[in-house]
Amino acid sequence: MQHNQLTILGSGPAGFTAAIYAGRAGLKPVLYEGLQPGGQLTTTTEVENFPGFPAGIDANELMDNMRQQAMRFGADIRQNIATRTDLSARPYHIWFDDDSEITTDALIIATGATAKYLGLADEEKYRGMGVSACATCDGFFYRRKRVAVVGGGDTACEEAAYLAGLADKVYMIVRKPYLRATQIMQDRVMQNPKIEVLFEHNTEGLYGTDGVEGAHVVYRRGEADERRYDLPIDGFFLAIGNKPNSDIFRPWLQTDDIGYIITQGDTPCTQLPGIYAAGDVADPHYRQAVVAAASGAKAAMEAEKYLATL
C-alpha cells in the first residue's frame, strides 16, 4: 500500500494551485485528477476573467497550463478517481476506481461541484455553443443578445439579474407558477424591464445550426390549455443548482444540507486535523476559478504548517 505525505483530490483550479504551492514547498504532493480532469471550468470555452490573460484564454489551455506548472514543481499527477475514504484516524485511507488503496498524512479535497442539468440531449450537444451553467463566466458573450435562464430560486434570479445588465432580453423559464426565491430577489426580477418570467413552462429541447438559436418550450404541459412554441434565444443558462462532489467524505466531515463541506472561518481547514477543503466543494456562493485557485493556495499553506508538526 502506498503512503503519501500529502494527497490532493481534484484537478480544477483549486487542486492544481494547491499542487503548485505544495510542490514549491517540497511536500511532494500526489494529485489524483478525478472524474473530470481540469474541473468544471473545462465545460466552458474561453475564459476572459482570469487575471493575467488580457485577451482571454481557452479554458482547456488554462487548465493544461496549471497542470504543467504543478508538474514543474514536482507534483505526481495520476488519473484515478477516489471512490471511498476512511478518515476516522490518521493516516487517512483512500480507495480508488482501480481497487488501489493509499494512506496519507494530509489531504486536500478539491473535488469541486457538478452543475445540475435538465437531462436533455441538446444540453450536451450545445455545451459551449450556447449552453452554460455559469452566467458570470459566460454572460459577457451575450451582450445585446437574447438569453434564457432555467430555474426559479435565488440562484436563477441572481443569474437573470446579472445577465440583464448585459443582454437585451432575459427570459426566466420556471416550471412552477411561482418563484421559490426570497422576496427581495423576486422583486428585483419582477421590476427589471429586461426580464420576462415564463411561469409554468418547461424546456423540451434546443435548436440551432452552429449554436443555440432557440428553445422548444411548452406551457402547462399535460393540461387542457397546453401550448407548445419555439422561443428564439442565443444563450441557455442552467440555474437549478449545483451538487458538491462530497459524498465519499460526508460520513467524516461536516457539510451543510446540500453537501458543501463546512470549513472553519475563512480558512480551508475542516474539523479534522490535516484535512482541508478548497474550491467549489466548499463554496456555495462564488464558484469562480480565481476564488477556487486562491483557496487551493491557502489549503497548501495550511497543509505545510500542519505537516511540519508531525
C-alpha positions as CSV (number, residue, x, y, z in Angstrom):
1,M,0.0,0.0,0.0
2,Q,1.4,3.4,-1.0
3,H,1.7,6.1,1.6
4,N,1.6,9.8,0.6
5,Q,2.7,12.8,2.7
6,L,0.1,15.0,1.0
7,T,-2.7,13.9,-1.3
8,I,-4.8,16.2,-3.4
9,L,-8.1,15.0,-4.8
10,G,-9.3,17.1,-7.8
11,S,-7.7,18.8,-10.8
12,G,-9.6,22.1,-11.2
13,P,-8.1,25.5,-10.3
14,A,-8.2,24.7,-6.6
15,G,-6.4,21.3,-6.9
16,F,-3.7,22.4,-9.3
17,T,-3.0,25.6,-7.4
18,A,-2.7,23.5,-4.2
19,A,-0.3,21.2,-6.0
20,I,1.8,24.2,-7.3
21,Y,2.2,25.7,-3.8
22,A,2.7,22.3,-2.1
23,G,5.3,21.3,-4.8
24,R,7.2,24.5,-4.3
25,A,7.2,23.8,-0.5
26,G,8.9,20.5,-1.1
27,L,5.9,18.4,0.1
28,K,5.9,16.1,-2.9
29,P,2.1,16.2,-3.4
30,V,0.3,13.4,-5.2
31,L,-2.7,14.7,-7.1
32,Y,-5.5,12.5,-8.4
33,E,-7.3,14.1,-11.3
34,G,-10.7,12.5,-10.7
35,L,-13.8,12.2,-12.9
36,Q,-13.3,15.4,-14.8
37,P,-9.7,16.3,-15.4
38,G,-9.4,20.1,-15.4
39,G,-12.6,20.5,-13.4
40,Q,-15.9,22.1,-14.3
41,L,-14.1,25.0,-16.0
42,T,-13.3,22.8,-19.0
43,T,-17.1,22.6,-19.8
44,T,-16.9,26.2,-21.0
45,T,-14.8,27.7,-23.9
46,E,-13.0,31.0,-23.5
47,V,-12.2,32.4,-20.1
48,E,-12.0,36.2,-20.0
49,N,-12.0,37.0,-16.3
50,F,-8.9,35.1,-15.0
51,P,-6.2,37.6,-14.2
52,G,-3.1,37.7,-16.4
53,F,-4.8,37.0,-19.7
54,P,-6.0,40.3,-21.2
55,A,-7.1,38.7,-24.4
56,G,-8.7,35.8,-22.7
57,I,-7.6,32.1,-22.8
58,D,-9.2,28.9,-23.8
59,A,-10.4,27.1,-20.7
60,N,-8.7,23.8,-21.5
61,E,-5.5,25.6,-22.3
62,L,-5.6,27.4,-18.9
63,M,-6.1,24.2,-17.1
64,D,-3.3,22.4,-19.0
65,N,-1.0,25.3,-18.1
66,M,-1.9,24.8,-14.5
67,R,-1.2,21.1,-14.8
68,Q,2.2,21.7,-16.4
69,Q,3.1,24.2,-13.7
70,A,2.2,21.8,-11.0
71,M,4.3,19.1,-12.6
72,R,7.2,21.5,-12.9
73,F,7.3,21.8,-9.2
74,G,7.2,18.0,-8.6
75,A,3.6,17.2,-8.3
76,D,2.9,13.5,-9.1
77,I,-0.3,13.6,-11.1
78,R,-2.5,10.5,-11.6
79,Q,-5.8,9.8,-13.3
80,N,-7.5,7.8,-10.7
81,I,-11.0,8.5,-9.2
82,A,-11.4,8.3,-5.4
83,T,-14.4,6.0,-4.6
84,R,-14.2,5.6,-0.8
85,T,-12.5,7.1,2.2
86,D,-11.8,6.3,5.9
87,L,-11.0,9.5,7.7
88,S,-11.6,8.1,11.2
89,A,-7.9,8.2,12.1
90,R,-4.5,9.4,10.7
91,P,-3.0,8.2,8.4
92,Y,-6.2,8.6,6.4
93,H,-7.2,5.9,3.9
94,I,-8.5,6.4,0.4
95,W,-9.6,3.8,-2.2
96,F,-9.7,4.4,-6.0
97,D,-11.6,3.1,-9.0
98,D,-8.8,0.7,-9.9
99,D,-9.1,-1.0,-6.4
100,S,-5.9,0.5,-5.2
101,E,-5.6,2.0,-1.7
102,I,-3.4,4.6,-0.2
103,T,-2.8,6.2,3.1
104,T,-1.9,9.9,3.6
105,D,-0.9,12.2,6.4
106,A,-2.7,15.2,5.0
107,L,-5.5,15.6,2.4
108,I,-6.7,18.5,0.3
109,I,-10.2,17.9,-1.0
110,A,-10.7,19.9,-4.2
111,T,-13.3,17.7,-5.9
112,G,-15.5,20.6,-7.0
113,A,-19.2,20.6,-7.7
114,T,-21.3,19.5,-10.6
115,A,-23.9,21.7,-12.1
116,K,-27.3,20.2,-12.4
117,Y,-28.8,19.9,-15.9
118,L,-32.3,19.1,-17.1
119,G,-31.1,15.9,-18.8
120,L,-31.8,17.0,-22.4
121,A,-29.6,15.5,-25.1
122,D,-29.4,19.0,-26.6
123,E,-27.7,20.3,-23.5
124,E,-24.7,18.2,-24.2
125,K,-24.9,18.9,-28.0
126,Y,-24.7,22.6,-27.5
127,R,-22.5,22.7,-24.4
128,G,-20.0,25.6,-25.0
129,M,-22.1,26.6,-28.0
130,G,-24.9,28.5,-26.2
131,V,-25.5,26.2,-23.1
132,S,-23.9,27.3,-19.9
133,A,-24.2,26.8,-16.2
134,C,-22.4,30.0,-15.1
135,A,-23.7,33.4,-16.1
136,T,-20.7,35.3,-14.5
137,C,-18.4,33.1,-16.5
138,D,-20.1,33.3,-19.9
139,G,-22.5,36.2,-19.8
140,F,-20.1,38.6,-21.5
141,F,-20.5,36.7,-24.7
142,Y,-24.2,37.5,-24.9
143,R,-24.1,41.3,-24.8
144,R,-27.1,42.7,-26.6
145,K,-28.5,39.3,-27.2
146,R,-31.4,37.2,-26.0
147,V,-30.9,34.6,-23.4
148,A,-33.0,32.3,-21.1
149,V,-32.3,31.2,-17.6
150,V,-33.9,28.0,-16.3
151,G,-34.8,28.0,-12.6
152,G,-36.9,29.8,-10.0
153,G,-34.7,30.1,-6.9
154,D,-32.3,32.7,-5.7
155,T,-29.5,31.5,-7.9
156,A,-31.7,31.8,-11.0
157,C,-32.8,35.2,-10.0
158,E,-29.3,36.3,-9.4
159,E,-28.2,34.9,-12.8
160,A,-31.1,36.6,-14.6
161,A,-30.4,40.0,-12.9
162,Y,-26.7,39.7,-13.8
163,L,-27.5,38.8,-17.4
164,A,-30.0,41.7,-17.7
165,G,-27.0,44.0,-17.3
166,L,-25.5,42.6,-20.5
167,A,-28.2,41.1,-22.7
168,D,-31.1,42.8,-24.4
169,K,-33.7,40.3,-23.2
170,V,-33.7,37.7,-20.4
171,Y,-36.4,35.0,-20.1
172,M,-36.7,33.0,-16.9
173,I,-38.2,29.6,-17.6
174,V,-39.9,28.5,-14.4
175,R,-41.8,25.2,-14.2
176,K,-43.9,26.3,-11.2
177,P,-46.5,29.1,-11.2
178,Y,-44.3,31.0,-8.7
179,L,-40.7,31.8,-7.9
180,R,-39.0,30.0,-5.0
181,A,-36.6,32.8,-4.4
182,T,-36.5,35.2,-1.4
183,Q,-38.8,38.1,-1.7
184,I,-36.1,40.6,-2.3
185,M,-34.8,38.6,-5.3
186,Q,-38.3,38.2,-6.6
187,D,-38.8,41.9,-6.5
188,R,-35.5,42.5,-8.3
189,V,-36.5,40.2,-11.1
190,M,-40.1,41.3,-11.5
191,Q,-39.2,45.0,-11.5
192,N,-36.5,44.6,-14.2
193,P,-37.9,45.6,-17.6
194,K,-35.4,43.3,-19.4
195,I,-36.6,40.2,-17.6
196,E,-39.7,38.3,-18.5
197,V,-40.7,35.3,-16.3
198,L,-42.3,32.4,-18.1
199,F,-44.2,30.6,-15.4
200,E,-45.4,27.0,-15.8
201,H,-43.0,26.5,-18.7
202,N,-40.7,23.5,-19.4
203,T,-37.9,23.2,-21.9
204,E,-38.1,20.2,-24.1
205,G,-35.2,20.8,-26.4
206,L,-32.9,23.3,-28.1
207,Y,-32.3,24.1,-31.8
208,G,-29.7,25.8,-33.9
209,T,-27.2,25.2,-36.7
210,D,-23.9,26.4,-35.3
211,G,-25.1,27.0,-31.8
212,V,-28.2,27.7,-29.8
213,E,-30.8,29.7,-31.8
214,G,-33.8,28.9,-29.7
215,A,-35.6,26.6,-27.3
216,H,-38.6,24.3,-27.7
217,V,-40.8,25.2,-24.7
218,V,-44.2,24.0,-23.5
219,Y,-46.6,25.9,-21.4
220,R,-48.7,24.0,-18.8
221,R,-47.6,20.6,-20.1
222,G,-50.3,18.0,-19.8
223,E,-53.0,20.5,-19.1
224,A,-56.1,21.2,-21.3
225,D,-54.6,24.5,-22.3
226,E,-51.1,23.2,-23.1
227,R,-49.3,25.2,-25.6
228,R,-46.0,24.5,-27.4
229,Y,-43.9,27.0,-29.2
230,D,-40.3,27.9,-30.1
231,L,-38.5,30.7,-28.1
232,P,-35.8,32.4,-30.1
233,I,-32.7,32.8,-27.9
234,D,-28.9,33.0,-28.3
235,G,-27.9,31.5,-24.9
236,F,-29.4,29.0,-22.5
237,F,-28.3,29.2,-18.8
238,L,-29.0,26.5,-16.3
239,A,-29.5,27.8,-12.7
240,I,-31.2,24.8,-11.0
241,G,-28.3,24.2,-8.5
242,N,-25.0,22.5,-8.1
243,K,-24.2,19.3,-6.3
244,P,-20.9,19.4,-4.5
245,N,-18.8,16.2,-5.1
246,S,-18.5,15.4,-1.4
247,D,-20.4,12.1,-0.9
248,I,-17.4,10.0,0.0
249,F,-16.4,12.5,2.7
250,R,-19.7,13.1,4.3
251,P,-19.5,10.3,6.8
252,W,-16.5,12.0,8.3
253,L,-16.7,15.7,7.6
254,Q,-19.3,18.4,8.5
255,T,-21.4,19.5,5.5
256,D,-24.4,21.7,5.0
257,D,-27.7,20.3,3.9
258,I,-26.7,20.4,0.3
259,G,-23.4,18.7,0.8
260,Y,-20.9,21.6,0.8
261,I,-18.0,20.9,3.2
262,I,-18.0,23.3,6.1
263,T,-14.6,24.9,6.9
264,Q,-13.5,26.9,9.9
265,G,-13.9,30.6,9.5
266,D,-12.2,32.0,6.4
267,T,-9.7,29.1,6.3
268,P,-9.9,25.8,4.3
269,C,-9.5,23.8,7.5
270,T,-12.1,21.2,8.2
271,Q,-12.8,19.9,11.7
272,L,-10.3,17.0,11.2
273,P,-6.6,17.8,11.5
274,G,-4.7,17.7,8.3
275,I,-7.8,17.7,6.1
276,Y,-8.6,20.7,4.0
277,A,-11.4,21.6,1.6
278,A,-10.8,24.0,-1.3
279,G,-12.7,25.3,-4.3
280,D,-16.3,24.7,-5.2
281,V,-16.7,21.6,-2.9
282,A,-16.7,24.1,0.0
283,D,-18.0,27.2,-1.8
284,P,-21.8,27.6,-2.3
285,H,-21.5,31.3,-3.0
286,Y,-18.9,32.4,-5.5
287,R,-18.0,29.4,-7.7
288,Q,-15.3,31.2,-9.7
289,A,-12.0,29.9,-10.9
290,V,-9.9,32.7,-9.3
291,V,-11.6,32.1,-5.9
292,A,-11.0,28.4,-6.2
293,A,-7.4,28.9,-7.0
294,A,-6.9,31.2,-4.0
295,S,-8.5,28.6,-1.7
296,G,-6.2,26.0,-3.1
297,A,-3.2,28.1,-2.2
298,K,-4.5,28.6,1.3
299,A,-5.1,24.8,1.7
300,A,-1.5,24.0,0.6
301,M,-0.1,26.6,3.0
302,E,-2.2,25.2,5.9
303,A,-1.0,21.7,5.0
304,E,2.6,22.7,5.0
305,K,2.2,24.1,8.5
306,Y,0.4,21.0,9.7
307,L,2.9,18.6,8.2
308,A,5.8,20.4,9.9
309,T,4.3,19.5,13.2
310,L,4.4,15.7,12.6
